[in-house]
Amino acid sequence: MKKTTLVLSILLGVAYLISCTRVPITGRRQVNLIVESEMINMSLTEYGKFLAENPPLPATDPRVQMVQRIGNNIKTAVEKYLIDNKQEKRFAGFEWEFNVVADDNTINAWCMPGGKVVVYTGILPVTQDEASLAVVMGHEIAHAIARHGNERMSQGLMINAGGAVLGTVLTEKPQLARDIFLQSYGIGSTLGMLSYSRNHETEADKLGLVFMAMAGYDPQSAIGFWQRMSQNGGAAPPELLSTHPSDETRITTLKEFMPQALKYYKPKA
């Protein structure tokens, strides 16, 4: 028994060393036990299913053009930063897409692995302008670049599948694997875990400020946007706020981090 425990401990230690990486900019150590290419493959399938059930608005719609313009500006800036800092593996295999879904009752947006982004029309009256929409998109893109979903899905497999590898769960329990995946990105599932931890949300807030600043959007617009978001919550906060720190904590954290984000800010000409 002791020998078995020792072997397991060694194997876990090796797995930790192999899978341990640092998140760009924040430098936080993270452990992702799932190969990112597997996450991206699942993303391609689930993103296609979602769009089939929720047809996106056409490319001629001004709202779509705005979302795609902001998304491509942030994507270009983030990829350049990662290449310059020899972290291009963070977006290896990404095939960026920016779509808008007509759902005025949902104040939300999300980004799957591989850069698959959806923005709901319900959030646009709250963003009000391009800089505030860049706050949202920078935040969601940050989740993908930081691989927060991989971390959450790794935890989900540990909790719900006894630590089984993803390939095994996909074969033996495909619905469970799908539920864990969708839940890990805040899209909804039958599981009860929160989509992201508050630490992940705070990290995405910080990275998002930097990413939008790199793309030429004033990160200071984040304060007003999140204040408006809190006012739209009422008794039941918007889905985008469901796992975030309290409004007061978030805004305080954003203000404290703002000088760092402003170092990356170069206004668009």
C-alpha positions in Angstrom: 0.0 0.0 0.0 2.8 2.4 0.9 4.7 1.5 -2.2 1.6 2.2 -4.4 1.0 5.5 -2.6 4.7 6.5 -3.2 4.4 5.6 -6.9 1.2 7.6 -7.3 2.8 10.6 -5.6 5.8 10.4 -7.9 3.6 10.2 -11.0 1.6 13.1 -9.9 4.7 15.1 -9.2 6.1 14.3 -12.7 2.7 15.3 -14.2 2.8 18.5 -12.3 6.3 19.4 -13.6 5.5 18.5 -17.1 2.2 20.3 -17.3 3.1 23.4 -15.2 3.3 26.6 -17.2 3.1 30.3 -16.4 0.3 32.6 -17.6 1.5 35.5 -19.7 1.8 38.9 -18.0 0.7 37.7 -14.6 3.2 35.0 -14.4 0.9 32.8 -12.3 1.8 29.1 -12.3 -0.9 26.8 -13.7 -1.4 23.1 -14.3 -3.3 22.1 -17.4 -3.6 18.3 -17.5 -5.4 18.2 -20.9 -3.5 18.6 -24.2 -4.7 21.9 -25.6 -5.2 20.5 -29.1 -7.9 18.2 -27.6 -9.6 21.2 -26.1 -9.5 23.0 -29.4 -10.9 19.9 -31.2 -13.8 19.9 -28.7 -14.3 23.6 -29.3 -14.7 23.2 -33.0 -17.4 20.7 -32.5 -19.3 22.5 -29.8 -19.0 25.9 -31.4 -20.5 24.5 -34.6 -23.3 23.0 -32.6 -24.0 26.2 -30.8 -24.1 28.3 -34.0 -26.4 25.7 -35.7 -28.8 26.1 -32.8 -28.3 29.9 -32.5 -27.7 31.3 -36.0 -25.4 34.3 -35.9 -26.3 37.7 -37.3 -25.1 38.3 -40.9 -21.7 39.9 -41.7 -23.6 42.9 -43.1 -25.0 43.8 -39.7 -23.2 46.8 -38.2 -23.1 45.1 -34.8 -21.2 42.2 -36.3 -18.8 44.4 -38.1 -18.0 46.2 -34.8 -17.5 43.0 -32.9 -15.3 41.6 -35.7 -13.3 44.8 -35.9 -12.6 44.9 -32.2 -11.9 41.2 -32.0 -9.4 41.3 -34.9 -7.7 44.4 -33.4 -7.2 42.6 -30.0 -6.2 39.3 -31.7 -3.5 41.0 -33.7 -2.1 42.9 -30.7 -2.1 39.8 -28.5 -0.5 37.6 -31.0 2.2 40.1 -31.6 2.9 40.4 -27.9 3.1 36.6 -27.5 5.4 36.2 -30.5 7.7 39.0 -29.2 7.8 37.2 -25.8 8.3 33.7 -27.3 5.0 32.5 -26.0 3.4 31.8 -29.4 2.4 28.4 -28.3 -0.4 30.1 -26.4 -2.4 30.6 -29.6 -1.1 27.5 -31.6 -4.0 26.0 -33.4 -6.3 29.0 -33.0 -8.7 29.8 -35.8 -10.3 33.0 -34.6 -14.0 33.6 -35.2 -16.1 36.5 -33.9 -19.9 36.0 -34.1 -22.9 37.9 -32.7 -26.1 36.1 -31.6 -29.4 37.9 -31.4 -30.4 37.4 -27.8 -31.4 40.6 -26.1 -32.2 38.9 -22.8 -28.7 37.5 -22.3 -26.0 39.9 -21.1 -23.0 37.8 -21.9 -20.1 36.9 -24.1 -17.6 34.0 -24.2 -14.6 32.6 -25.9 -13.8 28.9 -26.4 -10.4 27.4 -27.0 -9.0 28.2 -30.4 -10.4 31.8 -30.4 -14.1 30.9 -30.9 -16.0 34.0 -29.7 -19.7 34.7 -29.3 -21.2 38.1 -28.2 -24.9 38.3 -27.3 -26.8 41.4 -28.5 -28.0 41.8 -24.9 -24.7 43.1 -23.8 -24.4 45.8 -26.4 -26.8 48.3 -24.7 -24.5 48.0 -21.6 -21.2 48.4 -23.5 -22.5 51.5 -25.4 -19.3 52.1 -27.2 -16.3 50.3 -28.8 -13.9 50.8 -25.9 -16.4 49.2 -23.5 -17.0 46.3 -25.9 -13.3 45.9 -26.0 -13.4 45.4 -22.2 -15.7 42.5 -22.7 -13.9 40.9 -25.6 -10.5 41.4 -24.0 -11.7 39.7 -20.9 -13.1 36.7 -22.8 -10.1 36.4 -25.1 -7.9 36.5 -21.9 -9.7 33.4 -20.6 -8.7 31.5 -23.8 -5.1 32.7 -23.9 -4.7 32.0 -20.2 -6.3 28.5 -20.7 -8.6 28.9 -17.8 -11.1 26.5 -19.3 -8.4 23.8 -19.5 -7.7 24.3 -15.8 -11.4 24.1 -14.9 -12.0 21.1 -17.2 -9.0 19.3 -15.6 -10.6 19.9 -12.2 -14.0 18.8 -13.6 -12.5 15.5 -14.8 -10.9 15.0 -11.4 -14.2 15.6 -9.6 -16.7 14.0 -12.0 -14.6 11.3 -13.7 -12.1 10.2 -11.1 -9.3 11.9 -12.9 -9.7 9.9 -16.1 -8.0 11.2 -19.2 -10.2 13.2 -21.6 -9.9 10.6 -24.4 -11.3 7.9 -22.1 -14.2 10.1 -20.9 -15.0 11.1 -24.5 -15.3 7.4 -25.5 -17.0 6.0 -22.4 -19.0 9.0 -21.2 -19.3 11.5 -24.1 -22.2 13.4 -22.5 -20.3 13.9 -19.3 -17.3 15.2 -21.2 -19.5 17.6 -23.1 -21.2 18.8 -19.9 -17.8 19.5 -18.3 -16.5 21.3 -21.4 -19.5 23.6 -21.8 -19.6 24.3 -18.1 -15.9 25.2 -18.1 -16.7 28.0 -20.6 -19.8 29.3 -18.9 -22.1 28.2 -21.7 -24.3 26.1 -19.5 -24.5 22.4 -18.6 -26.2 20.0 -16.2 -23.3 20.3 -13.7 -23.3 22.6 -10.7 -19.7 23.8 -10.6 -18.9 27.5 -11.3 -17.6 28.1 -14.8 -14.5 29.9 -13.5 -13.0 30.6 -10.1 -12.9 34.1 -8.9 -9.1 34.0 -9.2 -9.6 33.2 -12.9 -12.0 36.0 -13.3 -9.7 38.5 -11.6 -6.8 37.3 -13.8 -9.0 37.7 -16.9 -9.9 41.2 -15.8 -6.2 42.2 -15.6 -5.2 40.5 -18.8 -8.2 41.9 -20.6 -7.2 45.4 -19.6 -3.7 44.8 -21.0 -5.0 43.2 -24.2 -7.4 46.0 -25.0 -4.7 48.6 -24.2 -2.3 46.9 -26.6 -5.0 47.1 -29.3 -5.4 50.9 -28.8 -8.5 51.0 -26.6 -8.4 53.0 -23.4 -8.5 50.5 -20.5 -9.9 53.2 -18.2 -13.3 52.7 -19.9 -13.5 49.4 -17.9 -14.4 51.2 -14.7 -17.6 52.7 -16.2 -18.5 49.6 -18.0 -18.4 47.4 -14.9 -20.3 50.0 -13.0 -23.0 49.8 -15.6 -22.9 46.0 -15.5 -23.5 46.0 -11.7 -26.5 48.3 -12.2 -28.0 45.9 -14.7 -27.8 43.0 -12.2 -30.7 43.6 -9.9 -31.6 40.6 -7.7 -30.1 38.2 -10.2 -26.8 39.4 -11.6 -26.1 39.0 -15.3 -24.5 35.6 -16.3 -21.2 37.4 -17.0 -21.1 38.5 -13.4 -22.2 35.2 -11.7 -18.8 34.1 -10.7 -17.0 37.4 -10.4 -15.7 39.1 -7.3 -18.1 41.6 -5.8 -18.6 44.9 -7.7 -16.7 46.9 -5.1 -13.8 44.4 -5.0 -13.6 44.2 -8.8 -13.5 48.0 -9.4 -10.9 48.4 -6.6 -8.7 45.7 -8.2 -9.1 47.3 -11.7 -8.1 50.7 -10.4 -5.1 49.3 -8.6 -4.0 47.4 -11.8 -4.7 50.3 -14.1 -1.2 51.9 -14.0 0.2 48.6 -15.3 -2.4 48.4 -18.1 -1.8 52.0 -19.2 1.9 51.1 -19.8 0.7 49.2 -22.9 -1.8 51.8 -24.1 -1.2 53.6 -27.3 -4.3 55.4 -28.6 -5.4 54.4 -32.0 -4.6 57.0 -34.6 
